[in-house]
């Protein structure tokens, strides 16, 4: 169950990052509410995962999901570069998170 919590925490982290971009484009109460809510849920699920998972593993996987997700959101929704080099390094982030799951 703790791995589900860490994945949910990472997904909410991705949503929070996307909402930062939305908030910078249109500063409104709704965008701010979504931003705070997404990061709040992210921290909530991270704390649930850390009841069982070691702190270092949980944090590394959480940040990996958030970072990789942020790159993907940037590529697909904000017109950022889809250069093959970016994809290679993005894959390394994902493989590292998977590797931590395998050894934990």
RAPE-V902813 format. One record per pair of residues at least 24 apart in sequence whose C-alpha atoms are under 8 Angstrom apart, sorted by the first residue. I is the first residue (numbers start at 1). GAP is how many residues later the second one is. If there is no record, write none. Layout:
i=[I:I]
gap=[GAP:GAP]
This chain:
i=[1:2:2:2:2:2:2:3:5:5:5:5:6:6:6:6:6:6:7:7:8:8:9:9:9:9:9:9:9:10:10:10:10:10:10:10:11:11:11:11:12:12:12:12:13:13:13:13:13:13:14:14:14:14:14:14:15:17:17:18:18:57:57:60:61:61:64:64:64:64:65:65:68:68]
gap=[48:46:47:48:49:50:51:46:40:41:43:44:39:40:43:52:55:56:55:58:34:37:32:33:34:35:36:37:53:32:51:52:53:54:55:56:31:54:55:58:26:27:29:30:25:26:29:49:52:53:51:52:53:55:56:59:24:49:53:52:55:43:47:37:36:39:29:30:32:33:29:32:25:26]
